[in-house]
Amino acid sequence: MVVDDHASARASVVDALRLSGYSAEACASGAEALKRLGAEAFDVVITDLQMPGMNGLEFIREMERRRTNVPTLMITAHASIDTAVEAMRYGAFDYMEKPFDIMKLEAAVAAAIKRSQVARTASVDSPAMIGQSVAMQQLRERIALVAATDETVLICGESGVGKELIARTIHAQSRRATREMVSLNCPVLSEQLTESELFGHKRGAFTGADADRVGRFELASGSTLLLDEITEINLHLQAKLLRVLQERAFERVGSSETLRVDVRVIATTNRSLVEEIAKGRFREDLYYRLAVVPVEAPPLRERVGDVPLLADHFLAAARKRAGGRSQTFTAGAIDLLTSYHWPGNVRELHNVVTRASILSPSEAIEADLMRPWLRTGEPLTATTPMVAANGSESLADMERRVILATLERFGGHRQRTAEALGIGVRTLSGKLRDYGIAPRENTINKAA
């Protein structure tokens, strides 16, 4: 839902979203939007800040009071950044400065939808915490104990085991659950950008710092901050992070003003921090400050009894996204899945099941369909080809075939295609551009 009193501006945003594959509706005021929210279900709300009557900040406050639990994106001019930050403290997911282009809008909406979907499943009774194995029962017990405190948590485990889901489950069961959890994916940013993302910066602090920026610690005050794959932060920033954990105080880059925050930190890693310390890549004092309450996420191979439950859950989710036929696994398919060692853990299982749901020629999914997709012998590398049943199709070719077949099934509708594939709209759009199928581009600009 797009909320803006300026007719041409809201029409531009709605048109841009529809071109990206979303179903978008518009409202001319906050009051009208609140009525719609009471009668209809929306995945994301995009609101302008400057509106007559009820402005965007008042609108977000009222949404928070009514506990609508819909991610909200604030659109604001540069002069109103402080107000936008205040809106985020009242529950807004993110804000965007004018002017912005369609790709940034699409990325923000996709992120908000993903966060909403994860939040809806992040509880101890959630289907996403599926499993009756001893390992899963022990994990649930540990989560319940940890969530009741405000202590720093370190979640360790292999890639694909669901460390972020565990973090969100802890947050959802904590006293901070009324506020949106803030997260930072540490590996994707340079040192300078990571420092800015963590602590914020003042205008002119470095080349490209054209405006003040609020960091994740400040945004997460009163809530939880997830630092995903924390070993990717270099030693210089580790020292600054240690101070924040000890004193709950920091300075923005380029500023001497000390800011104090009330933040619970949850960190994740897929590496052995003991080994990283021995190699001189991670501070020992930071390790002890992070590992106040350690949580170990079990790999899927240690709870193979949960595989049929997870596979059925992922299959049901894939069918629901696609709105398609009823499907089941044959006994042979279940035997194949439970006998496999799952080096990619739950993420790999999810991808295999989703692919099988799309490509199965019948309602009964056979083992032979999935067998070529499972790794055997030595682990695959980035250059190892994965062939299909005919022995000639690479993983990239197979992926392309799945994506284009799904896009055709939904008549070119990108949002429904992305949902059926279990990926974001932006990821889908990037894949289609690689295939020479590019979306139309546009720029949206409206004076405040």
DRENMARRO-52326 format. One line per 5 residues: number of its first residue (from 1); for each residue y, x, z of N, C-alpha, C. Coordinates in steps of 0.1 Angstrom, whole numbers, plus 5000, padded with zeros to 4 digits. Atoms other than C-alpha are relative to their C-alpha. Layout:
<pts>
NUM = Y/X/Z/Y/X/Z/Y/X/Z  ...
</pts>
This chain:
<pts>
1 = 4988/5008/5000/5000/5000/5000/5012/5009/5000  4988/4993/5001/5034/5013/4990/5012/4992/5005  4989/5008/4994/5064/5002/5011/5013/5007/4997  4987/4994/5004/5099/5008/4996/5009/4989/4996  4990/5011/5004/5130/4986/4993/5005/5003/4986
6 = 4995/4997/5014/5139/5004/4960/4989/4996/4990  5010/5006/5009/5121/4984/4933/4995/5011/4990  5005/4990/5011/5119/5012/4906/4992/5011/5007  5007/4989/4993/5108/5038/4932/4986/4996/5003  5014/5004/4996/5079/5018/4945/4992/4997/4988
11 = 5008/5002/5012/5069/5008/4910/4995/5013/4994  5004/4987/5005/5068/5044/4900/4988/5006/5008  5011/4995/4992/5046/5053/4929/4987/4992/4998  5012/5008/5003/5023/5024/4923/4994/5003/4987  5005/4997/5014/5020/5032/4886/4993/5014/5001
16 = 5006/4986/5000/5013/5069/4894/4986/4999/5007  5013/5001/4993/4985/5059/4919/4990/4993/4991  5009/5007/5009/4970/5035/4894/4995/5009/4989  5005/4990/5010/4969/5062/4868/4990/5010/5005  5010/4991/4993/4950/5083/4893/4988/4993/5004
21 = 5012/5007/4997/4924/5056/4897/5000/4992/5013  4999/5007/4987/4936/5040/4929/5004/4985/4997  4995/5013/5000/4941/5003/4935/5012/5000/5009  4988/4999/4992/4977/5001/4947/5008/4987/5000  4992/5012/4998/4999/4972/4960/5014/5005/5005
26 = 4987/4996/4996/5036/4972/4968/5006/4989/5009  4993/5009/4992/5058/4957/4995/5015/5005/5001  4986/4997/5001/5096/4956/4996/5006/5003/5014  4995/4998/4987/5100/4959/5034/4989/5002/5010  5010/4998/4990/5083/4969/5066/4994/4987/5006
31 = 5005/5013/4995/5081/4933/5078/4990/4994/4991  5009/5006/5010/5064/4922/5046/4987/5008/5001  5012/4991/4999/5040/4952/5049/4991/4997/5012  5008/5003/4988/5030/4943/5085/4992/4987/4998  5007/5012/5002/5021/4908/5074/4987/5003/4991
36 = 5011/4997/5009/4999/4922/5046/4989/5008/5007  5009/4993/4992/4983/4946/5070/4992/4991/5009  5007/5009/4992/4974/4917/5092/4989/4992/4993  5009/5009/5008/4956/4899/5064/4991/5007/4991  5008/4993/5010/4942/4926/5041/4997/5014/5006
41 = 5004/4986/4996/4924/4960/5045/5006/5010/4990  4994/4989/5009/4942/4991/5031/4994/5013/5005  5004/4987/4996/4930/5027/5031/5011/5009/5004  4989/4992/4997/4964/5043/5031/5013/4992/4998  4987/5006/5001/5000/5032/5036/5010/5011/4996
46 = 4989/4990/5004/5029/5051/5018/5013/4993/5002  4987/5007/4997/5063/5042/5032/5012/5010/4998  4988/4993/5000/5098/5053/5025/5006/5001/5014  4993/4999/4987/5120/5064/5054/5012/4991/5001  4987/5007/5000/5154/5049/5045/4998/4986/4994
51 = 5001/5014/5005/5150/5011/5043/5008/4991/5009  4992/5009/4992/5173/4983/5055/4991/4992/5009  5008/5008/4991/5162/4962/5084/4991/5009/5009  5009/4991/4993/5131/4980/5097/4998/5012/4991  5001/4988/5007/5132/5016/5086/4985/5005/5001
56 = 5014/4995/5000/5101/5037/5080/4995/5004/5013  5004/4995/4986/5100/5052/5115/4997/4988/5008  5002/5012/4992/5103/5018/5131/4987/4993/4995  5012/5006/5006/5076/5005/5107/4987/5007/5006  5011/4993/4996/5052/5033/5117/4998/4998/5015
61 = 5001/5002/4986/5059/5028/5154/4993/4986/5003  5006/5013/4998/5050/4991/5150/4985/5000/4996  5014/4999/5004/5018/5000/5132/4992/5006/5011  5007/4993/4989/5009/5023/5161/4998/4990/5011  5001/5010/4989/5017/4995/5186/4989/4990/4997
66 = 5010/5010/5004/4994/4971/5167/4987/5006/4998  5013/4993/5002/4967/4998/5164/4993/4996/4987  5005/5003/5013/4963/4992/5127/4990/5011/4995  5010/4989/5003/4945/5026/5124/4999/5003/4985  4999/4997/5015/4956/5031/5087/5008/5013/4998
71 = 4992/4988/5003/4967/5066/5076/5012/4997/4993  4987/5003/5006/5003/5066/5067/5007/5013/4995  4992/4989/5006/5023/5089/5044/5015/4997/5000  4985/5002/5000/5061/5092/5049/5006/5007/4989  4993/4994/5010/5083/5098/5020/5015/5002/5005
76 = 4987/4998/4995/5116/5114/5029/5008/5011/4992  4992/4990/5005/5145/5134/5017/5001/5012/5009  5000/4988/4992/5151/5170/5029/5008/4998/5013  4991/5001/4988/5179/5159/5053/4993/4992/5011  5006/5009/4990/5154/5136/5071/4987/5006/5005
81 = 5013/4994/4996/5126/5161/5079/4997/4998/5015  5002/5001/4985/5131/5160/5117/4995/4986/5003  5005/5014/4998/5127/5122/5115/4986/4998/4996  5013/5001/5006/5096/5126/5094/4990/5006/5010  5009/4994/4990/5081/5149/5120/4998/4991/5012
86 = 5001/5010/4989/5089/5123/5147/4990/4989/4996  5010/5010/5005/5070/5098/5126/4986/5004/5001  5013/4995/4998/5040/5120/5126/4995/5000/5014  5003/5001/4986/5041/5121/5163/4996/4986/5004  5004/5014/4997/5038/5083/5162/4988/4996/4992
91 = 5012/5003/5007/5007/5085/5140/5000/5002/4985  5000/4997/5014/5018/5093/5105/4991/5011/4996  5010/4989/5004/4992/5114/5086/5008/5012/4995  4993/4989/5007/5017/5135/5066/5013/4994/4995  4988/5004/5006/5051/5134/5050/5002/5008/4987
96 = 4997/4993/5013/5063/5143/5015/5015/5000/4998  4985/4999/5003/5098/5156/5005/5002/4996/4986  4995/5003/5013/5116/5142/4975/5007/5012/4994  5009/5007/5009/5112/5150/4947/4986/5006/5001  5014/4995/5000/5074/5153/4944/4993/4995/4987
101 = 5007/5003/5013/5050/5152/4915/4987/4992/5003  5012/5009/4999/5019/5130/4909/4988/5008/5007  5012/4993/4995/4994/5158/4917/5001/5002/5016  4999/4999/4986/5009/5163/4952/4998/4987/5007  5003/5013/4994/5009/5126/4958/4986/4997/5000
106 = 5015/5003/5001/4973/5123/4946/4993/5008/5011  5006/4991/4990/4963/5152/4969/5002/4994/5014  4997/5005/4987/4980/5137/4999/4992/4987/5003  5008/5012/4999/4964/5103/4993/4985/5002/5002  5014/4996/4999/4930/5118/4988/4996/5005/5014
111 = 5002/4994/4987/4933/5138/5020/5001/4989/5011  4999/5010/4990/4944/5107/5040/4988/4991/5000  5012/5009/5001/4915/5086/5027/4988/5008/5006  5011/4992/4995/4890/5114/5035/5001/5000/5016  4999/5000/4986/4904/5117/5070/4997/4987/5007
116 = 5003/5013/4995/4902/5080/5075/4985/4997/5000  5014/5002/5001/4866/5079/5064/4992/5008/5011  5007/4992/4990/4856/5107/5087/5003/4995/5014  4996/5005/4987/4875/5092/5116/4992/4987/5004  5007/5012/4997/4857/5059/5112/4985/5003/5004
121 = 5014/4997/4996/4823/5076/5116/4999/5010/5012  5001/4990/4990/4833/5101/5143/4999/4994/5014  5003/5005/4986/4817/5086/5175/4986/5003/5002  5014/4997/4997/4785/5092/5193/4990/4990/4995  5009/5010/5005/4770/5060/5181/5001/4999/4984
126 = 4997/5001/5014/4782/5066/5145/4987/5004/4992  5011/4996/5008/4756/5067/5117/5001/5014/4995  4998/4986/5005/4771/5101/5107/4993/5009/5010  5007/4991/4991/4755/5115/5139/4986/4996/5001  5014/5005/5001/4721/5104/5127/4990/5011/5004
131 = 5011/4991/4996/4690/5119/5142/4995/4997/5014  5006/5003/4987/4665/5113/5170/4992/5013/5005  5007/4988/4995/4652/5149/5173/5005/5005/5013  4996/4994/4987/4654/5168/5206/5013/5007/4998  4988/4993/5003/4681/5190/5190/5012/4991/5000
136 = 4989/5010/5001/4703/5160/5182/5003/4993/5013  4997/5006/4987/4698/5144/5216/5007/5009/5009  4993/4990/4991/4709/5176/5233/5014/5002/4995  4986/4998/5006/4739/5179/5209/5008/4988/5005  4992/5012/4995/4750/5143/5218/5004/5002/5015
141 = 4997/4998/4986/4747/5151/5255/5011/5010/5002  4989/4989/4999/4768/5183/5251/5013/4994/4996  4988/5006/5005/4794/5164/5231/5006/4991/5010  4995/5009/4989/4797/5137/5258/5007/5008/5011  4994/4993/4989/4803/5163/5285/5013/5008/4996
146 = 4989/4992/5005/4827/5184/5264/5012/4991/4998  4989/5009/5004/4848/5154/5252/5007/4995/5013  4993/5005/4988/4856/5144/5288/5010/5010/5006  4991/4990/4996/4875/5176/5293/5011/5003/4990  4990/4996/5010/4906/5192/5277/4998/5015/4997
151 = 5003/4986/5002/4889/5227/5275/4999/5003/4986  5002/4995/5013/4889/5248/5244/4985/5000/4997  5014/5001/5004/4857/5244/5224/4998/5009/4988  5004/4991/5012/4840/5269/5200/4987/4994/4995  5012/5006/5006/4815/5252/5176/4994/5010/4990
156 = 5006/4990/5008/4791/5277/5160/4988/4993/4992  5011/5005/5008/4766/5270/5132/5002/5004/4986  5001/4996/5014/4756/5277/5096/5009/4990/4992  4992/5009/5009/4776/5263/5067/4992/4987/4997  5006/5012/5004/4769/5227/5060/4993/4992/5011
161 = 5007/5007/4989/4756/5217/5094/5008/4988/5006  4992/5011/4995/4785/5194/5102/5009/5004/5012  4992/4996/4989/4807/5214/5125/5013/4992/5001  4988/5008/4999/4838/5195/5115/4998/4986/5005  5003/5013/4995/4821/5162/5122/4998/5000/5015
166 = 5002/4998/4985/4811/5175/5157/5014/5000/5006  4986/4999/4994/4848/5184/5163/5007/4986/5000  4993/5013/5000/4860/5150/5152/4993/4990/5010  5006/5009/4990/4834/5133/5174/5005/5003/5014  4994/4996/4987/4846/5153/5204/5014/4994/5002
171 = 4986/5006/4999/4882/5143/5196/4999/4985/5002  5001/5015/5000/4872/5106/5191/4996/4995/5014  5005/5004/4986/4856/5105/5226/5009/5005/5011  4992/4994/4990/4884/5123/5243/5012/4991/5003  4988/5008/4996/4916/5110/5260/5011/5001/4990
176 = 4990/4998/5010/4935/5122/5230/4997/4992/4987  5005/5007/5012/4917/5099/5206/5010/4991/4994  4989/5009/5005/4948/5076/5202/5009/5008/4990  4992/4992/5010/4964/5105/5182/4991/5006/4990  5008/4994/5011/4953/5118/5149/4997/5015/5002
181 = 5003/4986/4999/4935/5151/5150/5006/5008/4989  4994/4992/5010/4953/5179/5131/4990/5012/4998  5010/4989/5003/4932/5206/5113/5006/5010/4991  4996/4990/5010/4937/5238/5094/4987/5008/4996  5011/4993/5006/4912/5253/5070/5004/5015/4999
186 = 4995/4986/5000/4917/5290/5078/4997/5009/4988  5003/4991/5011/4900/5307/5048/5008/4998/4988  4993/5003/5013/4922/5291/5021/5014/5006/4999  4986/4996/5000/4955/5306/5031/5002/5015/5002  4996/4987/4997/4972/5340/5030/5004/5002/5014
191 = 4995/4998/4986/4983/5357/5062/5013/4994/5003  4987/5005/4998/5019/5347/5058/5000/4985/5000  5001/5015/5000/5010/5311/5049/4993/4995/5012  5007/5004/4988/4985/5309/5078/5009/5000/5012  4991/4999/4989/5011/5320/5103/5010/4988/4999
196 = 4991/5012/5001/5036/5294/5089/4993/4987/5003  5007/5012/4998/5010/5267/5089/4997/4998/5015  5004/5001/4986/5000/5275/5125/5013/4997/5009  4988/5000/4990/5035/5280/5141/5013/4994/4993  4988/5005/5006/5060/5267/5115/5009/5012/4997
201 = 4990/4990/5003/5090/5286/5102/5014/4994/4999  4986/5004/5002/5128/5285/5100/5003/5003/4985  4995/4998/5014/5146/5283/5067/5005/5014/4998  4996/4987/5003/5150/5317/5052/4992/5011/5007  5008/4991/4993/5123/5333/5073/4993/5010/4991
206 = 5006/4992/5010/5107/5347/5042/5002/4994/4986  4998/5005/5014/5108/5344/5004/4993/4987/4998  5007/5013/5002/5101/5308/4995/5002/4990/5011  4998/5009/4989/5110/5294/5029/5014/4993/4999  4988/5007/5004/5136/5270/5015/5004/4989/5010
211 = 4997/5010/4990/5135/5246/5045/4992/5003/5012  5007/4999/4988/5124/5244/5081/4986/4994/4998  5013/5006/5001/5087/5237/5085/4994/5000/5014  5007/5002/4988/5068/5223/5114/4985/5005/4999  5013/4995/5000/5035/5241/5122/4990/4990/5006
216 = 5011/5008/4995/5001/5226/5131/5000/4998/5015  5000/5001/4985/5004/5234/5168/5010/4990/5004  4989/5009/4996/5037/5215/5170/4996/4985/4996  5004/5014/5005/5023/5185/5150/4988/4995/5009  5012/5005/4992/4991/5184/5172/5004/4999/5015
221 = 4996/5001/4986/5011/5183/5205/4995/4986/5005  5006/5012/4995/4993/5156/5226/4987/4996/4994  5012/5003/5007/4963/5157/5203/4991/5012/5000  5010/4989/5002/4936/5181/5191/5003/5008/4987  4999/4992/5012/4939/5210/5167/4987/5007/4997
226 = 5012/4994/5005/4909/5220/5147/5003/5012/4991  4999/4988/5008/4908/5256/5134/4987/5003/4994  5012/4999/5007/4881/5256/5108/4997/5014/4995  5004/4986/5004/4863/5290/5103/5011/5010/5005  4990/4992/4994/4885/5309/5127/4999/5015/4998
231 = 5002/4985/5002/4870/5343/5119/5008/5005/4988  4992/4996/5012/4891/5343/5087/5015/5003/5004  4987/4996/4996/4923/5347/5107/5000/5015/5004  5000/4986/4998/4933/5384/5108/5004/5004/5014  4998/4996/4986/4938/5405/5139/5014/4998/5005
236 = 4986/5002/4997/4976/5403/5138/5002/4985/5005  4998/5014/4996/4975/5365/5140/4991/4996/5012  5009/5003/4989/4946/5365/5164/5008/5003/5013  4992/4996/4988/4970/5382/5190/5010/4988/5003  4991/5011/4998/4995/5354/5185/4993/4987/5004
241 = 5007/5012/4996/4969/5327/5187/4995/5001/5015  5004/4998/4986/4956/5342/5220/5011/4996/5009  4989/5004/4991/4991/5338/5235/5002/4985/5001  4998/5014/4999/4993/5302/5225/4989/4993/5008  5011/5005/4992/4959/5295/5240/5002/5002/5015
246 = 4998/4996/4986/4969/5312/5272/5013/4993/5006  4987/5004/4995/5005/5300/5276/5004/4986/4994  4996/5012/5007/5007/5269/5253/5015/5001/4995  4986/4997/5005/5039/5285/5239/5000/5009/4988  4999/4992/5012/5050/5300/5206/5014/4999/4995
251 = 4987/5001/5007/5080/5306/5183/4996/4998/4985  5002/5001/5015/5083/5295/5147/5004/5014/4994  4997/4988/5007/5084/5323/5122/5015/5000/4997  4986/4999/5002/5120/5335/5120/5009/4994/5010  4992/5007/4990/5131/5318/5152/4997/5007/5014
256 = 5001/4994/4987/5136/5331/5188/4998/4989/5010  5001/5011/4991/5133/5296/5203/4985/4998/5004  5014/5002/4996/5101/5292/5224/4997/4985/5001  5005/5014/5000/5083/5259/5219/4988/4999/5009  5012/5002/4991/5058/5245/5244/4993/4987/4995
261 = 5007/5011/5005/5030/5222/5234/4988/4997/5009  5012/5004/4993/5001/5202/5249/4989/4998/4989  5009/5001/5011/4973/5209/5224/4986/5004/5005  5014/4995/4998/4935/5210/5228/4995/5006/4987  5005/4992/5012/4920/5236/5204/4985/4999/4999
266 = 5014/4999/5003/4886/5233/5188/4999/5009/4988  5002/4990/5011/4875/5262/5166/4985/5000/4996  5014/4999/5006/4845/5265/5143/4998/5014/4993  5004/4988/5007/4827/5295/5128/4986/4999/4995  5014/4999/5005/4796/5301/5107/4995/5015/5001
271 = 5004/4986/4998/4795/5338/5117/4997/5003/5015  5002/4996/4987/4783/5356/5148/5013/5008/5005  4988/4994/4995/4815/5364/5168/4997/5013/5007  5004/4988/4993/4796/5390/5188/4999/5012/4990  5000/4990/5011/4789/5409/5155/5014/5003/4995
276 = 4986/4998/5005/4825/5404/5143/5007/5009/5010  4993/4992/4990/4837/5419/5176/4995/5015/4999  5005/4986/5001/4814/5449/5173/5005/5007/4987  4995/4994/5013/4827/5455/5137/5015/5002/5001  4986/4998/4998/4863/5454/5150/5008/4990/4992
281 = 4993/5010/5008/4872/5422/5130/5004/4988/5008  4996/5011/4992/4876/5399/5159/5003/5004/5014  4996/4995/4986/4894/5403/5193/4990/4994/5010  5010/5004/4989/4870/5402/5223/5007/4990/5009  4993/5009/4991/4897/5386/5245/5002/4986/4994
286 = 4998/5013/5006/4903/5358/5220/4986/4993/5000  5014/5006/5000/4865/5352/5218/4998/4993/5014  5003/5006/4986/4863/5346/5256/5009/4989/5002  4990/5011/4998/4894/5324/5255/4995/4988/4991  5004/5011/5008/4879/5303/5227/4986/4994/5005
291 = 5014/5004/4996/4843/5301/5240/4999/4995/5014  5001/5006/4987/4852/5283/5272/4988/4990/5001  5011/5009/5001/4828/5256/5261/4993/5001/4987  5007/4998/5013/4804/5267/5233/4991/4988/4997  5009/5011/5005/4786/5241/5212/4993/5006/4988
296 = 5008/4994/5011/4758/5252/5189/4995/4988/4991  5004/5010/5009/4752/5230/5158/4987/5004/4994  5013/4996/5005/4715/5231/5149/4999/4999/4985  5002/5001/5014/4705/5238/5113/4990/4989/4997  5009/5011/5004/4686/5211/5094/4985/5003/5001
301 = 5014/4996/5000/4654/5231/5092/4994/4999/5014  5004/5001/4987/4652/5229/5130/4998/4985/5005  5002/5014/4996/4652/5191/5130/4996/4992/4987  5004/5006/5013/4633/5182/5098/4995/4985/5002  5003/5014/4998/4622/5150/5115/5011/4990/4998
306 = 4988/5008/5003/4657/5137/5110/5003/4998/4985  4997/5000/5015/4656/5143/5072/4998/4986/4994  5001/5014/5006/4642/5108/5063/5011/4991/5004  4989/5009/4995/4668/5091/5084/5013/5004/4993  4988/4995/5007/4696/5112/5069/5000/4996/4985
311 = 5001/5003/5014/4683/5107/5034/5002/4985/4997  4998/5015/5001/4681/5069/5038/5015/4997/5002  4985/5003/4997/4717/5069/5052/5008/5004/4988  4992/4995/5012/4731/5090/5023/4997/4992/4988  5004/5008/5011/4712/5069/4998/5007/4986/5001
316 = 4994/5012/4999/4726/5037/5012/5015/5001/4998  4986/4997/5002/4761/5052/5012/5003/5002/4985  4998/4998/5014/4758/5063/4976/4999/4986/4992  5001/5013/5006/4746/5028/4966/5012/4991/5002  4988/5008/4997/4775/5012/4984/5012/5004/4992
321 = 4988/4995/5008/4801/5035/4967/4999/4995/4986  5002/5003/5014/4786/5028/4933/4999/4985/4998  5002/5014/5001/4780/4991/4940/4989/4997/4991  5011/5001/5010/4747/4995/4922/4988/4993/5006  5013/5006/4997/4711/4985/4925/4994/5005/5013
326 = 5008/4996/4988/4687/4987/4954/4991/5012/4996  5008/4988/5003/4670/5021/4956/4992/5004/5012  5008/4994/4988/4643/5037/4978/4994/5013/4995  5007/4988/5003/4625/5070/4980/4985/4997/5000  5015/5001/5000/4588/5072/4971/4995/5009/5012
331 = 5006/4992/4989/4564/5087/4997/5000/5014/4996  5000/4986/5005/4562/5118/4975/5013/5006/5002  4986/4994/4999/4600/5122/4975/5003/5003/5015  4998/4998/4986/4601/5119/5013/4993/5013/5004  5008/4988/4997/4573/5145/5016/5007/5013/4995
336 = 4993/4989/5006/4593/5168/4993/5012/5004/5008  4988/4998/4992/4625/5164/5013/4997/5006/5014  5003/4995/4986/4608/5170/5047/4993/5014/5000  5007/4987/5000/4589/5201/5035/5010/5011/4995  4991/4990/5005/4620/5218/5021/5008/5007/5012
341 = 4994/4993/4989/4639/5244/5042/5015/4998/5001  4986/5004/5000/4674/5232/5034/5010/5011/5004  4991/4989/4997/4694/5265/5033/5015/4995/5000  4986/5005/5000/4726/5244/5026/5002/4989/5010  4999/5009/4988/4718/5221/5056/5003/4986/4995
346 = 4998/5014/5003/4730/5185/5057/5009/4998/4988  4991/5001/5012/4757/5191/5030/4991/5000/4988  5009/4999/5011/4729/5201/5006/4992/4987/4998  5008/5012/5000/4708/5171/5015/5009/4988/4994  4991/5011/5005/4738/5148/5009/5002/5001/4985
351 = 4997/4998/5014/4745/5163/4975/4987/4996/4992  5013/5003/5007/4708/5160/4964/4998/4985/5000  5003/5015/5000/4705/5124/4975/5010/4993/4991  4990/5007/5009/4738/5114/4958/4997/5002/4986  5003/4997/5014/4728/5131/4926/4987/4992/4996
356 = 5012/5008/5004/4694/5114/4927/5003/4985/4999  4997/5014/5001/4709/5080/4933/5007/4997/4986  4993/5002/5012/4731/5084/4902/4990/5002/4988  5008/4997/5011/4705/5099/4879/4986/4994/4999  5013/5006/5000/4673/5081/4889/4999/4989/4989
361 = 5001/5010/5010/4661/5060/4859/4994/4986/5005  5006/5012/4994/4644/5035/4883/5005/4998/5014  4996/5002/4986/4649/5020/4917/4992/5008/5009  5009/4991/4991/4621/5042/4931/5004/5014/4996  4996/4986/5002/4634/5078/4934/4988/5009/5002
366 = 5012/4992/4999/4606/5102/4926/5003/5015/5004  4998/4986/4996/4600/5137/4939/5003/5009/4988  4998/4992/5012/4599/5151/4903/5014/5001/4996  4986/5000/5004/4635/5141/4898/5008/5010/5008  4992/4992/4991/4647/5161/4928/4995/5015/5001
371 = 5006/4987/4999/4623/5191/4927/5008/5011/4993  4993/4989/5007/4643/5211/4901/5013/5004/5007  4987/4997/4994/4674/5209/4923/4999/5008/5013  5002/4993/4987/4658/5225/4954/4998/5015/4998  5002/4986/5001/4660/5262/4959/4986/5004/5005
376 = 5013/4994/4996/4627/5281/4961/5001/5015/4999  5000/4985/5000/4620/5317/4969/5013/5005/5006  4988/4994/4995/4651/5338/4973/5012/4991/4999  4989/5009/5000/4684/5321/4981/5008/5002/4987  4992/5000/5012/4706/5313/4951/5013/5008/5002
381 = 4987/4994/5000/4737/5334/4943/5009/4992/4991  4990/5007/5008/4768/5324/4925/4996/5001/4985  5004/4998/5014/4752/5337/4893/4986/4995/4996  5013/5005/5002/4718/5322/4897/5000/4987/4993  5000/5013/5007/4712/5294/4872/4990/4990/5007
386 = 5009/5010/4995/4697/5262/4885/4996/4991/4988  5004/5007/5012/4677/5245/4857/4995/4986/5004  5005/5013/4998/4668/5209/4853/4985/5000/4996  5014/5002/5002/4633/5195/4847/4995/5006/4987  5004/4995/5013/4633/5206/4811/5002/5015/4999
391 = 4999/4986/4999/4641/5242/4822/5012/5006/4992  4990/4995/5008/4672/5245/4800/5014/4997/5005  4987/5005/4997/4701/5229/4818/5005/5007/5013  4994/4993/4989/4724/5249/4841/5005/4990/5010  4994/5008/4990/4739/5236/4873/5013/4994/4995
396 = 4987/5005/5005/4773/5234/4857/4998/4989/4989  5002/5010/5011/4759/5214/4827/4995/4987/5007  5005/5012/4993/4741/5191/4851/5011/4993/5007  4989/5006/4994/4772/5185/4871/5009/4993/4991  4991/5006/5010/4792/5178/4840/4994/4987/4995
401 = 5006/5012/5005/4766/5153/4828/5000/4989/5011  5000/5010/4989/4765/5135/4862/5014/4994/5001  4986/5005/4999/4803/5133/4864/5004/4991/4988  4996/5008/5012/4808/5120/4828/4992/4987/5000  5008/5012/5000/4779/5095/4832/5005/4990/5010
406 = 4994/5009/4989/4794/5081/4864/5013/4995/4995  4987/5005/5005/4829/5079/4848/4998/4989/4990  5002/5010/5010/4815/5060/4819/4994/4987/5006  5005/5011/4993/4796/5037/4843/5011/4991/5005  4989/5007/4994/4829/5027/4859/5012/4998/4991
411 = 4990/5002/5010/4848/5024/4827/5012/5008/5001  4989/4991/4999/4870/5054/4833/5008/4999/5013  4992/5002/4987/4881/5043/4868/4997/5011/5009  5002/4988/4993/4886/5075/4886/4997/4999/5015  5002/5002/4985/4888/5062/4922/4986/4996/5003
416 = 5013/5005/4998/4855/5043/4919/4990/5011/4996  5009/4989/5004/4839/5073/4901/4999/5010/5011  5000/4990/4989/4850/5097/4929/4992/4995/5012  5007/5006/4988/4837/5073/4956/4985/5001/4997  5015/5000/5003/4803/5070/4938/4994/5014/5001
421 = 5005/4986/4999/4800/5108/4936/5002/5006/5014  4998/4995/4986/4812/5113/4972/5009/5012/5000  4990/4989/5000/4841/5136/4962/5014/4994/5000  4986/5005/5000/4879/5133/4963/5005/4998/4986  4995/5003/5013/4899/5119/4934/5006/5013/4994
426 = 4994/4988/5005/4918/5152/4931/4989/5010/4995  5011/4992/5004/4885/5171/4929/4994/4995/4986  5005/5006/5012/4873/5147/4902/5010/5003/4988  4990/4997/5010/4906/5151/4883/4999/5014/4995  5000/4986/5003/4903/5189/4884/4988/5002/4991
431 = 5012/4998/5008/4867/5187/4870/5003/4995/4986  4998/5006/5013/4878/5164/4842/5010/5008/4991  4991/4991/5007/4907/5187/4833/4993/5011/4994  5008/4989/5006/4882/5215/4829/4992/4995/4988  5007/5005/5012/4863/5192/4805/5009/4996/4989
436 = 4990/5004/5011/4895/5186/4785/5004/4985/5001  4996/5014/4998/4901/5151/4800/5010/5000/5011  4989/4998/4991/4935/5155/4816/5007/4987/5003  4992/5012/4997/4954/5128/4835/5014/5001/4995  4986/5000/5003/4989/5118/4825/5008/5005/5011
441 = 4991/4994/4989/5016/5136/4844/5013/4994/5000  4987/5007/4999/5049/5123/4857/5006/5006/5012  4993/4995/4988/5075/5132/4883/5007/4988/5006  4993/5011/4993/5088/5108/4909/5011/5006/5009  4989/4995/4993/5122/5113/4923/5009/4989/5003
446 = 4991/5011/4996/5144/5089/4943/5009/5006/5010  4991/4995/4990/5175/5097/4962/4998/4992/5013  5002/5007/4988/5173/5088/4999/5011/4989/5002
</pts>
